[in-house]
């Protein structure tokens, strides 16, 4: 319609037009050498043609002057998992607690804010992230000391990784069910948390240990977007198939919680050596169930605290080799009340 203004272009629109990620667009607008000169020119041209302007966020109370994170640690809050995720919540609370204990200035920053205003990072001391930030997003943090917590997707790169030994976690879960005498086991996982389930270390640790013992493993994929009715139907079919005698390993507490509720709905009671679940995380989510759900404790709080200490060391030793720290998990079996 004549005289009607075109809608404002967003960073995602530029990314879609060029067939690249929004992170690449952000880097290009920043003039980062991580993207080619040609791409920087193309992004700049499209942005200029459509009058694109980077979004400005209101400055938070306590932030340094000029809208930067000068002298602060940026605790990045990614967007791939919700605030209801108990592991992400535990990581973040543990990180903030340790930063306060060390009396280190910090600010919790949504990744979207950094993507829109990457100059915010120019003078920050360092970056703490977790698995809610994808590898392509972490490119935005290049050139800064960076510690990542529990991010199985990150491989070799300019960061230090702090996480649990997931292979051992799977083995511990298998050892528990083997010790309970189960002849049939069920491995429950789901997207998006179970990254690359065919080779995921936690799942592989369980599979490998059961294969050594010659115990069959049936796998049930329960994606987080799947309806409860669908999960219940498929789960009940497996229980009927095995006569309600099954040792179940749930990839994490969210899945274990879902399975426990499904068992309650079906009127089935967990009994030692007959029908049991073991989970992996040890968050608050399973604390209200009776009998208690055995857990492989990943020591998430300690891992998060070590990441803070490691980042502060990295800031003082920027040229030291990048490091991966794997913390050994433990088994927690609470007594029935």
MARVOSE-861575 format. One record per residue: residue in three letters; x, y, z of N, C-alpha, C, O in turn. Coordinates in pm, whole numbers, padded with zeros to 5 digits, always signed. Example, Ala and Ser with C-alpha at 12.3 -4.5 7.8 and 13.67 -1.06 7.14 Angstrom:
BEGIN
ALA+01319-00569+00780+01230-00450+00780+01320-00330+00780+01424-00332+00846 SER+01285-00225+00708+01367-00106+00714+01290+00003+00787+01341+00114+00804 
END
This chain:
BEGIN
UNK+00085-00119+00000+00000+00000+00000+00088+00123+00000+00186+00130+00074 UNK+00054+00222-00082+00135+00342-00094+00138+00417+00037+00035+00432+00103 UNK+00255+00462+00075+00272+00542+00195+00286+00461+00322+00307+00519+00428 UNK+00273+00328+00313+00286+00243+00433+00430+00204+00455+00496+00154+00363 UNK+00480+00226+00576+00620+00196+00606+00644+00047+00609+00558-00029+00654 UNK+00761+00004+00560+00798-00137+00565+00827-00176+00709+00879-00095+00785 UNK+00794-00299+00747+00825-00342+00884+00975-00344+00907+01054-00371+00816 UNK+01015-00314+01032+01157-00308+01064+01223-00444+01043+01168-00547+01082 UNK+01339-00443+00980+01412-00567+00957+01479-00612+01086+01533-00530+01161 UNK+01477-00741+01111+01542-00799+01227+01668-00874+01184+01687-00903+01066 UNK+01752-00904+01282+01874-00977+01253+01843-01113+01191+01916-01161+01104 UNK+01734-01175+01237+01695-01305+01182+01655-01293+01035+01674-01388+00958 UNK+01600-01177+00996+01562-01157+00855+01686-01153+00766+01687-01210+00657 UNK+01790-01083+00814+01915-01078+00737+01975-01218+00726+02022-01258+00620 UNK+01973-01291+00837+02028-01427+00838+01955-01516+00739+02017-01592+00664 UNK+01821-01507+00738+01741-01590+00646+01768-01552+00501+01776-01640+00414 UNK+01782-01424+00475+01805-01377+00338+01939-01426+00284+01951-01456+00165 UNK+02039-01435+00372+02173-01477+00329+02198-01625+00353+02301-01679+00310 UNK+02106-01692+00422+02125-01834+00450+02234-01861+00551+02306-01961+00540 UNK+02248-01773+00651+02349-01788+00755+02282-01779+00891+02162-01755+00899 UNK+02360-01798+00998+02305-01791+01133+02300-01646+01181+02369-01560+01128 UNK+02216-01622+01282+02209-01488+01340+02340-01450+01408+02376-01333+01414 UNK+02412-01551+01460+02542-01523+01520+02638-01469+01415+02712-01374+01441 UNK+02637-01530+01296+02723-01482+01188+02687-01339+01149+02776-01258+01120 UNK+02558-01308+01148+02515-01171+01118+02568-01075+01224+02620-00968+01192 UNK+02553-01114+01352+02601-01029+01461+02751-01004+01450+02798-00892+01469 UNK+02826-01111+01420+02971-01097+01406+03006-01006+01288+03098-00925+01296 UNK+02931-01020+01179+02958-00938+01061+02931-00791+01089+03009-00705+01049 UNK+02820-00762+01157+02788-00624+01191+02891-00563+01285+02912-00442+01286 UNK+02953-00649+01362+03057-00605+01456+03191-00586+01387+03284-00529+01444 UNK+03201-00635+01261+03328-00628+01189+03428-00731+01235+03548-00711+01224 UNK+03377-00843+01287+03465-00945+01342+03544-01016+01232+03489-01047+01127 UNK+03674-01042+01256+03754-01118+01159+03716-01265+01152+03769-01338+01068 UNK+03626-01310+01239+03582-01450+01235+03495-01480+01112+03477-01596+01076 UNK+03442-01377+01050+03367-01395+00926+03441-01324+00814+03516-01230+00839 UNK+03420-01369+00692+03496-01315+00579+03461-01170+00550+03353-01121+00585 UNK+03555-01103+00485+03533-00964+00447+03414-00952+00353+03335-00858+00362 UNK+03402-01050+00263+03290-01050+00168+03156-01058+00241+03062-00986+00208 UNK+03148-01148+00341+03023-01162+00415+02993-01036+00495+02878-00993+00504 UNK+03097-00975+00554+03076-00851+00628+03016-00744+00537+02927-00669+00577 UNK+03067-00738+00414+03018-00638+00319+02873-00665+00279+02792-00572+00270 UNK+02840-00792+00256+02703-00827+00216+02604-00796+00328+02495-00743+00303 UNK+02642-00830+00451+02554-00802+00565+02536-00652+00582+02425-00604+00602 UNK+02646-00578+00573+02639-00432+00589+02551-00369+00482+02476-00275+00509 UNK+02562-00421+00359+02483-00365+00249+02333-00387+00272+02253-00295+00256 UNK+02297-00509+00309+02155-00539+00333+02102-00459+00451+01991-00407+00447 UNK+02183-00449+00557+02142-00372+00675+02118-00226+00638+02021-00166+00684 UNK+02207-00170+00556+02193-00030+00515+02071-00009+00426+01999+00090+00439 UNK+02049-00104+00335+01936-00092+00241+01802-00092+00313+01707-00027+00270 UNK+01794-00166+00423+01667-00180+00494+01661-00097+00623+01567-00110+00701 UNK+01761-00013+00644+01760+00072+00762+01768-00005+00892+01710+00036+00992 UNK+01841-00118+00889+01851-00202+01009+01926-00129+01120+02029-00067+01096 UNK+01873-00138+01240+01938-00081+01358+01945-00189+01465+01847-00260+01489 UNK+02060-00201+01531+02071-00300+01639+01982-00258+01754+01968-00139+01785 UNK+01924-00357+01817+01834-00332+01929+01913-00283+02050+02021-00334+02079 UNK+01857-00185+02119+01921-00134+02240+01840-00178+02362+01719-00157+02369 UNK+01910-00237+02457+01844-00280+02579+01864-00175+02687+01968-00109+02690 UNK+01767-00157+02774+01787-00061+02883+01900-00108+02972+01915-00227+03000 UNK+01978-00012+03017+02093-00046+03100+02046-00090+03238+01964-00023+03300 UNK+02098-00201+03284+02057-00255+03414+02121-00178+03527+02231-00124+03514 UNK+02051-00174+03637+02105-00109+03756+02235-00176+03796+02242-00299+03806 UNK+02335-00096+03819+02464-00150+03858+02557-00176+03743+02674-00209+03765 UNK+02508-00163+03619+02595-00184+03504+02692-00069+03492+02666+00042+03539 UNK+02805-00097+03430+02906+00005+03415+02865+00107+03311+02769+00086+03236 UNK+02937+00215+03306+02904+00323+03215+02917+00278+03071+02984+00180+03040 UNK+02850+00352+02982+02857+00331+02837+02798+00197+02795+02824+00151+02683 UNK+02718+00132+02882+02650+00010+02843+02741-00107+02816+02708-00191+02733 UNK+02854-00116+02883+02943-00229+02866+02940-00314+02992+02869-00284+03088 UNK+03018-00422+02990+03033-00507+03108+03173-00491+03165+03233-00587+03212 UNK+03223-00370+03161+03361-00343+03200+03391-00394+03340+03324-00359+03437 UNK+03495-00477+03349+03539-00528+03478+03451-00635+03538+03471-00674+03653 UNK+03353-00683+03463+03259-00781+03516+03273-00917+03446+03327-00927+03335 UNK+03223-01019+03514+03207-01150+03451+03067-01153+03390+02969-01120+03457 UNK+03058-01192+03265+02927-01207+03200+02879-01350+03219+02940-01444+03167 UNK+02771-01368+03293+02708-01499+03308+02598-01506+03203+02492-01444+03217 UNK+02623-01582+03098+02535-01579+02981+02419-01677+02998+02438-01794+03028 UNK+02302-01625+02979+02180-01705+02989+02132-01737+02849+02075-01651+02782 UNK+02155-01860+02804+02115-01899+02670+01965-01919+02658+01893-01916+02757 UNK+01919-01939+02536+01775-01946+02510+01727-02085+02471+01609-02103+02443 UNK+01817-02185+02469+01777-02315+02418+01703-02400+02520+01641-02500+02484 UNK+01709-02361+02647+01636-02434+02750+01566-02335+02840+01616-02225+02862 UNK+01451-02372+02892+01368-02280+02970+01416-02271+03114+01497-02350+03161 UNK+01362-02170+03183+01396-02151+03323+01346-02266+03410+01390-02281+03524 UNK+01254-02347+03358+01202-02460+03436+01296-02580+03435+01271-02678+03505 UNK+01403-02574+03356+01501-02682+03352+01577-02684+03485+01649-02589+03514 UNK+01563-02790+03566+01624-02789+03699+01776-02789+03696+01838-02733+03787 UNK+01838-02849+03595+01984-02852+03588+02039-02714+03555+02134-02667+03619 UNK+01980-02647+03456+02024-02512+03421+02007-02418+03539+02092-02333+03565 UNK+01896-02433+03612+01872-02349+03729+01976-02375+03837+02023-02282+03902 UNK+02011-02503+03858+02111-02537+03959+02249-02486+03920+02323-02436+04005 UNK+02284-02498+03792+02412-02445+03745+02420-02296+03772+02519-02247+03827 UNK+02316-02224+03733+02321-02078+03743+02327-02033+03888+02404-01944+03922 UNK+02245-02093+03973+02247-02053+04114+02381-02083+04179+02429-02006+04262 UNK+02442-02196+04141+02573-02233+04197+02683-02140+04148+02772-02103+04224 UNK+02675-02102+04020+02772-02007+03964+02763-01873+04036+02865-01816+04076 UNK+02641-01823+04053+02623-01693+04117+02666-01697+04264+02725-01601+04315 UNK+02637-01808+04331+02680-01821+04470+02832-01816+04482+02885-01748+04570 UNK+02901-01887+04393+03047-01888+04398+03106-01752+04362+03204-01710+04423 UNK+03047-01685+04265+03095-01551+04230+03080-01456+04348+03167-01373+04373 UNK+02969-01468+04419+02949-01384+04538+03049-01419+04647+03102-01330+04714 UNK+03076-01549+04664+03175-01591+04764+03313-01535+04732+03388-01497+04822 UNK+03346-01530+04604+03476-01479+04561+03476-01326+04547+03578-01266+04514 UNK+03359-01265+04572+03344-01118+04564+03383-01066+04426+03456-00967+04413 UNK+03333-01134+04324+03363-01098+04185+03242-01028+04123+03132-01083+04126 UNK+03258-00907+04069+03147-00839+04001+03101-00919+03879+03184-00968+03802 UNK+02971-00930+03862+02919-01006+03748+02785-00948+03706+02726-00865+03775 UNK+02739-00994+03592+02604-00960+03546+02551-01078+03465+02621-01132+03380 UNK+02426-01115+03492+02359-01218+03413+02303-01151+03288+02226-01055+03296 UNK+02343-01202+03171+02307-01137+03045+02240-01238+02951+02299-01342+02924 UNK+02121-01210+02902+02060-01298+02801+02145-01298+02674+02198-01195+02633 UNK+02157-01415+02612+02238-01422+02490+02184-01328+02383+02262-01268+02308 UNK+02052-01314+02376+01993-01227+02274+02044-01083+02287+02060-01013+02187 UNK+02069-01041+02409+02121-00905+02430+02262-00892+02374+02296-00792+02310 UNK+02345-00994+02399+02482-00991+02347+02483-01001+02195+02567-00940+02129 UNK+02391-01078+02142+02383-01093+01997+02348-00960+01931+02400-00925+01825 UNK+02258-00886+01997+02216-00756+01943+02320-00648+01968+02335-00556+01888 UNK+02392-00659+02080+02492-00557+02116+02623-00625+02156+02661-00622+02273 UNK+02693-00684+02061+02817-00757+02094+02925-00669+02155+03016-00720+02222 UNK+02917-00537+02134+03017-00448+02193+03011-00448+02345+03105-00404+02411 UNK+02901-00499+02402+02891-00509+02548+03006-00592+02605+03048-00571+02719 UNK+03056-00687+02526+03159-00778+02575+03300-00721+02566+03394-00781+02618 UNK+03315-00607+02502+03449-00558+02470+03541-00550+02592+03659-00585+02582 UNK+03489-00506+02705+03574-00486+02822+03538-00577+02939+03579-00551+03052 UNK+03462-00684+02912+03429-00774+03023+03552-00858+03060+03641-00879+02978 UNK+03556-00906+03183+03671-00983+03230+03670-01125+03177+03775-01182+03148 UNK+03552-01182+03164+03542-01321+03119+03397-01361+03105+03306-01285+03138 UNK+03376-01482+03056+03241-01530+03025+03218-01668+03085+03303-01756+03074 UNK+03104-01685+03148+03059-01814+03198+02931-01851+03125+02834-01774+03125 UNK+02929-01968+03064+02809-02014+02994+02780-02158+03034+02858-02220+03106 UNK+02667-02209+02987+02633-02350+03011+02576-02409+02883+02590-02352+02775 UNK+02512-02526+02895+02468-02596+02775+02349-02530+02706+02305-02577+02601 UNK+02298-02421+02763+02191-02349+02694+02246-02261+02581+02168-02201+02507 UNK+02378-02254+02568+02442-02183+02457+02497-02286+02358+02576-02373+02396 UNK+02456-02277+02234+02501-02369+02130+02642-02331+02083+02684-02217+02099 UNK+02715-02428+02025+02852-02400+01979+02861-02281+01885+02953-02201+01896 UNK+02765-02267+01793+02773-02155+01699+02755-02022+01771+02806-01920+01726 UNK+02681-02023+01883+02666-01900+01960+02794-01864+02034+02825-01746+02053 UNK+02867-01965+02076+02990-01941+02152+03098-01873+02068+03195-01822+02123 UNK+03081-01873+01937+03176-01800+01852+03178-01652+01887+03280-01584+01869 UNK+03066-01602+01938+03056-01461+01973+03149-01425+02089+03182-01308+02109 UNK+03191-01527+02165+03273-01502+02284+03423-01510+02255+03504-01496+02347 UNK+03460-01534+02130+03602-01550+02095+03681-01427+02138+03637-01313+02125 UNK+03801-01455+02190+03887-01347+02235+03871-01313+02381+03943-01228+02433 UNK+03777-01379+02449+03755-01355+02592+03778-01485+02670+03748-01592+02618 UNK+03830-01477+02791+03836-01597+02875+03695-01654+02892+03601-01580+02924 UNK+03679-01784+02869+03545-01843+02863+03546-01980+02929+03624-02068+02890 UNK+03460-01999+03027+03440-02129+03090+03297-02174+03065+03203-02097+03087 UNK+03281-02297+03018+03148-02351+02988+03118-02468+03081+03204-02552+03105 UNK+02996-02471+03132+02955-02571+03231+02857-02671+03169+02753-02632+03116 UNK+02892-02799+03175+02802-02909+03136+02755-02898+02992+02640-02930+02962 UNK+02841-02854+02903+02802-02841+02762+02866-02953+02681+02982-02943+02641 UNK+02790-03059+02659+02841-03176+02588+02863-03147+02440+02937-03220+02374 UNK+02800-03043+02388+02811-03013+02245+02940-02942+02209+02982-02945+02093 UNK+03004-02878+02305+03127-02806+02276+03244-02903+02267+03261-02989+02354 UNK+03323-02890+02163+03443-02971+02148+03567-02886+02165+03576-02806+02258 UNK+03663-02904+02075+03786-02828+02082+03759-02684+02042+03692-02658+01942 UNK+03810-02591+02121+03790-02450+02090+03851-02361+02196+03914-02411+02289 UNK+03834-02230+02183+03895-02134+02276+03813-02119+02404+03764-02011+02435 UNK+03799-02227+02477+03723-02226+02601+03772-02339+02691+03839-02431+02645 UNK+03737-02330+02818+03763-02437+02914+03629-02503+02945+03529-02435+02969 UNK+03628-02636+02945+03504-02712+02967+03504-02776+03105+03602-02838+03146 UNK+03395-02761+03175+03377-02821+03307+03249-02903+03303+03140-02849+03286 UNK+03262-03034+03321+03144-03120+03310+03167-03250+03385+03278-03280+03430 UNK+03060-03328+03396+03068-03459+03460+03124-03561+03361+03115-03543+03240 UNK+03183-03667+03415+03226-03778+03331+03102-03860+03298+03064-03951+03372 UNK+03039-03827+03186+02912-03889+03151+02924-04037+03119+02830-04114+03142 UNK+03038-04079+03066+03057-04221+03038+03048-04301+03168+02982-04404+03173 UNK+03115-04251+03273+03109-04317+03403+02969-04310+03463+02926-04402+03533 UNK+02897-04201+03436+02760-04188+03487+02672-04300+03433+02596-04362+03507 UNK+02683-04326+03303+02606-04435+03244+02647-04570+03300+02562-04657+03323 UNK+02776-04588+03321+02825-04714+03377+02773-04735+03519+02737-04847+03556 UNK+02770-04628+03599+02719-04638+03736+02572-04679+03738+02530-04763+03818 UNK+02494-04620+03648+02352-04657+03641+02336-04804+03604+02252-04874+03660 UNK+02418-04849+03511+02414-04990+03471+02453-05081+03587+02388-05182+03611 UNK+02559-05044+03659+02604-05124+03773+02493-05139+03877+02476-05246+03936 UNK+02419-05031+03899+02311-05038+03997+02205-05140+03956+02165-05225+04036 UNK+02161-05133+03831+02057-05225+03784+02107-05368+03774+02032-05462+03798 UNK+02234-05385+03739+02294-05519+03737+02291-05578+03878+02257-05694+03898 UNK+02329-05494+03975+02331-05539+04114+02194-05574+04169+02183-05651+04264 UNK+02090-05518+04108+01954-05548+04153+01898-05672+04084+01786-05715+04114 UNK+01976-05730+03993+01937-05856+03932+01843-05847+03813+01776-05945+03780 UNK+01836-05733+03749+01743-05719+03635+01795-05792+03512+01912-05783+03477 UNK+01704-05866+03449+01738-05938+03326+01696-05860+03201+01738-05892+03090 UNK+01612-05757+03221+01568-05670+03111+01579-05525+03158+01541-05491+03269 UNK+01633-05441+03070+01649-05301+03107+01591-05210+02998+01581-05248+02881 UNK+01556-05091+03040+01500-04991+02949+01580-04862+02962+01601-04812+03073 UNK+01625-04810+02851+01702-04685+02846+01611-04577+02789+01568-04586+02674 UNK+01583-04474+02869+01491-04368+02828+01568-04238+02808+01639-04193+02897 UNK+01553-04179+02691+01619-04052+02661+01529-03970+02571+01426-04020+02525 UNK+01566-03847+02545+01484-03763+02459+01555-03636+02417+01647-03590+02485 UNK+01512-03581+02307+01564-03453+02259+01489-03340+02330+01372-03356+02364 UNK+01555-03224+02352+01688-03189+02302+01803-03219+02397+01919-03199+02361 UNK+01774-03267+02519+01881-03282+02618+01980-03393+02583+02100-03378+02606 UNK+01931-03502+02529+02019-03616+02500+02090-03592+02367+02050-03644+02263 UNK+02194-03512+02372+02265-03471+02251+02324-03593+02180+02397-03672+02241 UNK+02294-03609+02051+02342-03720+01969+02327-03853+02043+02426-03914+02082 UNK+02204-03899+02062+02180-04018+02143+02252-04144+02096+02279-04234+02176 UNK+02282-04151+01968+02349-04272+01917+02493-04283+01969+02547-04394+01976 UNK+02555-04170+02006+02693-04174+02057+02708-04101+02189+02820-04085+02238 UNK+02600-04055+02248+02607-03979+02373+02682-04058+02480+02649-04174+02504 UNK+02783-03999+02545+02866-04074+02641+02786-04137+02755+02814-04251+02794 UNK+02687-04066+02807+02609-04122+02918+02531-04245+02874+02527-04346+02944 UNK+02471-04236+02757+02396-04350+02704+02489-04464+02664+02458-04581+02686 UNK+02604-04428+02606+02700-04531+02565+02759-04604+02684+02783-04725+02677 UNK+02784-04533+02792+02835-04598+02912+02740-04705+02962+02783-04814+03002 UNK+02611-04674+02958+02509-04771+03000+02503-04888+02903+02504-05004+02944 UNK+02497-04857+02774+02488-04963+02672+02608-05058+02680+02592-05180+02678 UNK+02727-05000+02689+02849-05082+02688+02855-05175+02808+02893-05292+02795 UNK+02818-05122+02926+02825-05206+03047+02724-05319+03041+02754-05432+03080 UNK+02605-05290+02991+02504-05395+02979+02542-05498+02874+02515-05617+02890 UNK+02606-05454+02768+02651-05547+02664+02755-05642+02720+02755-05761+02688 UNK+02844-05591+02804+02945-05675+02867+02881-05784+02952+02930-05897+02957 UNK+02771-05749+03019+02701-05845+03106+02603-05933+03029+02548-06028+03084 UNK+02581-05901+02901+02486-05979+02822+02341-05952+02858+02255-06038+02839 UNK+02313-05833+02911+02176-05798+02950+02113-05712+02840+02170-05610+02802 UNK+01997-05752+02789+01933-05677+02680+01893-05536+02724+01849-05515+02838 UNK+01907-05441+02633+01866-05302+02657+01764-05263+02551+01794-05262+02431 UNK+01645-05231+02595+01543-05174+02505+01548-05023+02521+01564-04972+02632 UNK+01534-04950+02411+01544-04804+02418+01410-04739+02387+01339-04780+02296 UNK+01378-04637+02466+01254-04563+02450+01287-04415+02438+01334-04354+02534 UNK+01263-04359+02322+01289-04217+02301+01163-04138+02334+01058-04158+02272 UNK+01174-04048+02429+01061-03963+02470+01104-03818+02456+01157-03759+02550 UNK+01081-03761+02341+01117-03621+02320+01030-03532+02408+00916-03567+02440 UNK+01085-03418+02447+01015-03332+02542+00886-03273+02485+00796-03236+02560 UNK+00879-03266+02352+00759-03211+02289+00648-03316+02272+00536-03282+02236 UNK+00680-03443+02299+00581-03549+02279+00473-03543+02386+00501-03515+02502 UNK+00351-03568+02346+00238-03560+02439+00246-03670+02544+00302-03777+02521 UNK+00188-03641+02660+00187-03740+02769+00112-03866+02729+00151-03976+02766 UNK+00003-03849+02653-00074-03965+02610+00006-04058+02522-00005-04180+02535 UNK+00086-04002+02433+00169-04083+02344+00275-04159+02423+00298-04278+02401 UNK+00341-04088+02517+00445-04151+02599+00384-04263+02683+00440-04373+02691 UNK+00270-04236+02744+00205-04336+02829+00171-04462+02751+00192-04573+02800 UNK+00118-04445+02631+00081-04561+02550+00200-04647+02513+00193-04769+02523 UNK+00309-04584+02471+00427-04661+02431+00494-04725+02552+00544-04838+02545 UNK+00495-04653+02664+00557-04705+02785+00478-04824+02840+00536-04924+02882 UNK+00346-04813+02839+00261-04923+02888+00280-05049+02803+00281-05160+02855 UNK+00295-05030+02672+00316-05146+02584+00444-05220+02620+00448-05343+02617 UNK+00548-05146+02655+00674-05209+02695+00659-05280+02829+00710-05390+02847 UNK+00591-05217+02923+00570-05280+03054+00491-05410+03039+00524-05510+03102 UNK+00388-05407+02957+00309-05529+02934+00395-05638+02871+00384-05756+02905 UNK+00481-05596+02779+00568-05692+02709+00661-05764+02806+00689-05883+02789 UNK+00708-05692+02907+00804-05751+03001+00740-05788+03135+00811-05811+03232 UNK+00608-05792+03141+00540-05834+03263+00564-05742+03381+00568-05788+03495 UNK+00581-05613+03355+00605-05512+03459+00731-05540+03540+00744-05496+03654 UNK+00824-05613+03481+00953-05639+03547+01062-05577+03460+01099-05631+03355 UNK+01112-05463+03505+01201-05385+03420+01288-05291+03504+01239-05225+03595 UNK+01416-05287+03471+01507-05189+03530+01524-05073+03434+01567-05093+03320 UNK+01489-04953+03478+01483-04837+03388+01591-04735+03423+01606-04698+03539 UNK+01664-04692+03322+01759-04581+03339+01707-04462+03260+01701-04466+03137 UNK+01671-04355+03332+01626-04231+03269+01745-04137+03254+01823-04119+03348 UNK+01760-04079+03136+01876-03995+03105+01894-03882+03205+02008-03849+03241 UNK+01785-03822+03251+01797-03712+03347+01672-03706+03434+01579-03784+03417 UNK+01671-03610+03527+01561-03602+03623+01429-03563+03558+01323-03607+03603 UNK+01433-03481+03454+01310-03444+03386+01239-03567+03329+01117-03581+03341 UNK+01316-03655+03267+01258-03778+03212+01216-03874+03322+01111-03937+03313 UNK+01298-03885+03427+01262-03973+03538+01133-03926+03604+01048-04007+03642 UNK+01118-03796+03618+00996-03739+03675+00875-03777+03590+00770-03813+03642 UNK+00892-03768+03461+00783-03802+03369+00747-03950+03378+00629-03986+03377 UNK+00848-04035+03388+00824-04179+03398+00757-04214+03531+00666-04297+03535 UNK+00801-04151+03639+00740-04177+03770+00592-04138+03771+00508-04211+03824 UNK+00560-04024+03712+00420-03981+03705+00338-04077+03618+00222-04106+03648 UNK+00400-04127+03512+00331-04222+03425+00301-04352+03499+00193-04409+03486 UNK+00398-04400+03578+00376-04520+03658+00262-04499+03757+00177-04586+03776 UNK+00261-04381+03822+00152-04350+03915+00017-04351+03843-00081-04404+03894 UNK+00014-04294+03724-00109-04289+03646-00158-04429+03611-00278-04456+03608 UNK-00062-04519+03584-00096-04657+03547-00125-04744+03670-00162-04861+03657 UNK-00107-04686+03789-00134-04761+03911-00027-04863+03944-00055-04961+04014 UNK+00095-04842+03896+00205-04935+03921+00298-04881+04028+00325-04761+04033 UNK+00345-04969+04113+00433-04932+04223+00574-04981+04195+00593-05096+04154 UNK+00672-04895+04216+00812-04937+04199+00852-05028+04315+00832-04995+04432 UNK+00910-05144+04279+00953-05240+04381+01095-05285+04354+01132-05307+04238 UNK+01177-05298+04460+01318-05338+04441+01330-05469+04365+01266-05568+04398 UNK+01414-05468+04262+01442-05588+04186+01332-05629+04089+01348-05725+04015 UNK+01219-05556+04090+01107-05589+04000+01082-05476+03900+01085-05496+03779 UNK+01056-05359+03953+01031-05241+03869+01097-05121+03936+01049-05071+04038 UNK+01208-05078+03878+01284-04968+03939+01329-04868+03833+01341-04899+03715 UNK+01352-04746+03880+01407-04640+03796+01531-04585+03864+01534-04567+03985 UNK+01634-04560+03785+01748-04484+03833+01765-04366+03739+01756-04379+03617 UNK+01790-04250+03798+01801-04127+03720+01943-04073+03726+02031-04131+03790 UNK+01964-03960+03658+02097-03901+03651+02085-03750+03656+02036-03688+03562 UNK+02129-03690+03766+02134-03544+03787+02148-03514+03935+02243-03450+03979 UNK+02047-03562+04014+02035-03535+04157+01995-03390+04182+02063-03318+04256 UNK+01884-03348+04120+01826-03217+04146+01707-03233+04240+01676-03344+04284 UNK+01641-03122+04269+01526-03122+04360+01405-03196+04303+01314-03231+04378 UNK+01402-03218+04174+01281-03260+04104+01225-03393+04154+01104-03413+04153 UNK+01312-03484+04198+01267-03618+04236+01259-03639+04386+01237-03751+04432 UNK+01278-03533+04464+01289-03549+04608+01158-03591+04676+01161-03645+04786 UNK+01044-03567+04612+00917-03596+04678+00862-03735+04656+00756-03768+04708 UNK+00932-03818+04579+00879-03951+04548+00915-04052+04657+01023-04049+04715 UNK+00821-04143+04681+00844-04252+04776+00788-04381+04714+00670-04387+04681 UNK+00871-04485+04700+01011-04491+04744+01101-04393+04669+01071-04356+04555 UNK+01212-04352+04733+01303-04258+04668+01360-04315+04538+01376-04436+04524 UNK+01389-04227+04446+01448-04267+04318+01600-04263+04329+01656-04158+04358 UNK+01668-04376+04308+01815-04375+04309+01869-04279+04203+01809-04263+04096 UNK+01981-04215+04233+02035-04113+04144+02184-04134+04120+02257-04174+04211 UNK+02227-04107+03998+02369-04087+03972+02393-03938+03988+02346-03857+03908 UNK+02466-03903+04092+02491-03762+04125+02605-03710+04038+02718-03759+04046 UNK+02575-03611+03955+02677-03554+03867+02760-03447+03936+02857-03396+03879 UNK+02725-03411+04059+02795-03307+04135+02793-03174+04060+02896-03109+04042 UNK+02674-03136+04017+02658-03017+03935+02703-02891+04008+02767-02804+03949 UNK+02670-02880+04136+02708-02760+04211+02860-02745+04219+02913-02635+04203 UNK+02929-02857+04243+03075-02849+04250+03136-02816+04115+03232-02739+04106 UNK+03080-02873+04009+03131-02843+03875+03116-02695+03845+03208-02633+03792 UNK+03000-02638+03878+02977-02495+03853+03074-02409+03934+03126-02310+03883 UNK+03097-02447+04059+03192-02372+04142+03333-02379+04087+03406-02280+04086 UNK+03372-02497+04042+03506-02513+03984+03520-02432+03855+03628-02383+03824 UNK+03411-02419+03781+03416-02339+03658+03445-02193+03690+03521-02127+03619 UNK+03384-02143+03797+03411-02005+03839+03558-01989+03877+03625-01897+03832 UNK+03608-02080+03961+03748-02073+04003+03841-02086+03884+03943-02017+03875 UNK+03805-02176+03792+03888-02196+03673+03890-02075+03583+03993-02042+03525 UNK+03776-02008+03570+03771-01888+03487+03858-01778+03546+03929-01709+03473 UNK+03853-01762+03677+03936-01659+03741+04084-01691+03723+04165-01600+03706 UNK+04119-01819+03728+04258-01858+03701+04294-01830+03556+04403-01782+03526 UNK+04201-01861+03464+04225-01838+03322+04248-01690+03293+04332-01655+03210 UNK+04175-01603+03361+04192-01459+03342+04334-01417+03376+04391-01329+03311 UNK+04390-01479+03479+04528-01447+03520+04631-01520+03436+04749-01483+03436 UNK+04590-01624+03365+04682-01705+03284+04624-01726+03144+04594-01839+03107 UNK+04609-01620+03067+04538-01629+02938+04608-01716+02834+04542-01766+02743 UNK+04739-01734+02846+04811-01811+02744+04823-01959+02778+04879-02035+02699 UNK+04772-02001+02893+04780-02142+02932+04692-02226+02839+04597-02176+02779 UNK+04724-02355+02830+04650-02445+02742+04503-02455+02786+04472-02452+02905 UNK+04415-02466+02687+04274-02489+02718+04259-02623+02789+04337-02715+02766 UNK+04158-02632+02876+04146-02751+02961+04004-02805+02961+03907-02731+02949 UNK+03994-02937+02977+03866-03005+03002+03875-03068+03140+03966-03146+03168 UNK+03781-03035+03227+03776-03095+03360+03655-03187+03368+03541-03142+03354 UNK+03680-03316+03391+03573-03413+03407+03564-03454+03554+03662-03502+03612 UNK+03448-03434+03614+03428-03470+03755+03361-03607+03762+03265-03635+03691 UNK+03414-03692+03849+03364-03828+03862+03229-03829+03933+03218-03771+04042 UNK+03127-03892+03876+02995-03896+03940+02991-03997+04054+03082-04077+04071 UNK+02885-03991+04132+02867-04085+04243+02724-04136+04246+02635-04080+04182 UNK+02702-04243+04322+02569-04304+04331+02503-04265+04463+02564-04274+04569 UNK+02378-04221+04454+02301-04183+04573+02177-04272+04580+02091-04267+04492 UNK+02169-04352+04685+02052-04439+04705+01995-04407+04842+02050-04450+04944 UNK+01885-04333+04845+01823-04294+04971+01738-04408+05024+01687-04491+04948 UNK+01722-04412+05157+01638-04514+05218+01491-04477+05207+01453-04360+05213 UNK+01408-04580+05189+01264-04557+05181+01211-04513+05317+01248-04568+05420 UNK+01124-04412+05314+01068-04361+05439+00958-04454+05492+00899-04426+05597 
END
